């Protein structure tokens, strides 16, 4: 499992000077689960920072089942299996890693992907 603190510190290094925040502030505002081993699901603030300030590429995966974002098992599986940050919305997931996004697209739905993905 990737180290969330290390990821956060590296992401902060890419922020323009006017958008710099402390590691503590980034940890609290960017991640849904603050525990280091808690997964890499981004909050709205974290997603906006990575997309707008750092300008990272995202890869959208449309969800077949509406309101999948309320499925706790799905969120836990995403947290356990994904090695890169992701953002979950009501009808889609944005991946920040092309390999994970490509692998997800090989399956008919997100649940099938997560069942088989390491």
C-alpha positions in Angstrom: 0.0 0.0 0.0 1.4 3.4 -0.9 2.3 5.8 1.9 -0.3 8.6 1.9 2.1 11.0 3.8 4.8 10.5 1.1 2.2 11.0 -1.7 0.9 14.1 0.0 4.4 15.6 0.4 5.3 14.9 -3.2 2.0 16.4 -4.4 2.6 19.6 -2.3 6.0 20.0 -4.0 4.2 20.4 -7.4 1.9 23.1 -6.1 2.5 26.7 -7.3 3.9 28.9 -4.5 0.6 30.8 -4.2 -1.3 27.5 -3.5 1.2 25.9 -1.1 -0.3 24.4 2.0 1.3 22.5 5.0 1.4 18.7 5.0 -1.0 18.7 7.9 -3.5 20.9 6.1 -3.3 18.8 3.0 -3.8 15.6 4.9 -6.9 16.9 6.6 -8.5 18.6 3.5 -7.4 16.3 0.6 -8.3 12.8 1.9 -11.5 11.3 3.0 -9.8 8.9 5.4 -7.1 10.6 7.4 -5.3 7.4 8.5 -2.2 6.7 6.5 -3.4 3.2 5.6 -7.0 4.5 5.0 -7.0 4.6 1.2 -6.5 7.3 -1.4 -10.0 8.6 -1.9 -9.9 12.4 -2.5 -12.3 15.0 -1.1 -13.7 17.8 -3.3 -10.8 20.0 -2.1 -8.2 17.3 -2.9 -9.7 16.6 -6.3 -9.8 20.3 -7.2 -6.2 20.8 -6.0 -4.9 17.9 -8.1 -6.8 18.9 -11.2 -6.7 22.7 -11.1 -3.5 23.6 -9.2 -1.3 20.7 -10.1 -3.0 19.9 -13.4 -2.7 16.1 -13.2 -4.4 14.0 -15.9 -7.5 12.1 -14.9 -9.1 9.1 -16.5 -12.9 8.9 -16.1 -14.7 5.6 -15.5 -18.5 5.8 -15.8 -20.4 3.7 -13.2 -23.2 1.4 -14.4 -25.1 1.6 -11.1 -26.3 4.9 -10.0 -25.4 5.9 -6.5 -22.5 3.4 -6.3 -20.7 6.0 -4.3 -22.9 5.1 -1.3 -21.8 1.4 -1.5 -19.5 1.0 1.5 -18.1 -2.3 0.2 -17.2 -0.7 -3.1 -15.5 2.2 -1.3 -13.5 -0.2 0.9 -12.4 -2.2 -2.1 -11.3 1.0 -3.9 -9.3 2.0 -0.8 -7.7 -1.4 -0.4 -6.8 -2.0 -4.0 -6.0 1.3 -5.7 -2.4 2.5 -5.4 -3.1 6.0 -6.7 -5.5 8.8 -5.7 -9.0 8.6 -7.0 -12.2 10.7 -6.8 -15.6 9.0 -6.5 -18.8 10.8 -7.7 -22.3 9.6 -8.0 -22.0 8.3 -11.5 -18.2 8.1 -12.2 -14.8 7.6 -10.8 -11.8 9.7 -11.9 -8.5 7.7 -11.7 -5.2 9.6 -11.5 -3.3 6.6 -12.9 -3.6 5.5 -16.5 -2.8 1.8 -15.7 -5.6 1.5 -13.1 -8.0 3.3 -15.5 -7.1 1.1 -18.4 -7.5 -2.0 -16.3 -10.9 -0.9 -15.1 -12.1 -0.3 -18.6 -11.4 -3.9 -19.4 -14.3 -5.0 -17.2 -18.0 -4.4 -17.6 -18.3 -2.6 -14.2 -16.2 -1.4 -11.3 -17.2 -4.3 -9.1 -15.8 -6.8 -11.5 -12.6 -4.9 -11.9 -12.1 -4.7 -8.1 -12.8 -8.4 -7.6 -9.9 -9.3 -9.8 -7.5 -6.4 -9.5 -4.4 -6.7 -7.2 
